[in-house]
């Protein structure tokens, strides 16, 4: 008596080929908060605490420091993004 051949097992769609996320479903998700922004905010908070606690640092000095740090942060982000333009 002849037996019927069993069909080959079906391949899963993730078995072969290119996977843009590498199998990690969260790899393509953006972070809700930029870690560099958190560091910038912490530095601003520290400068605000120093301003409140010290007699040598007054409001105009705080505003000047805030402006300088904000300009530096935005320039660093712009340079970082500009360096990745040709990679894509």
Secondary structure, DSSP 4 states (H G I P E B T S, - for coil): -PPPPPPPPPPPTTSSS--TTTT-TTTTSPPSS-HHHHHHHHHHHHHHHHHHH-SSS-HHHHHHHHHHHHHHHHHHHHHHHHHTTTT-
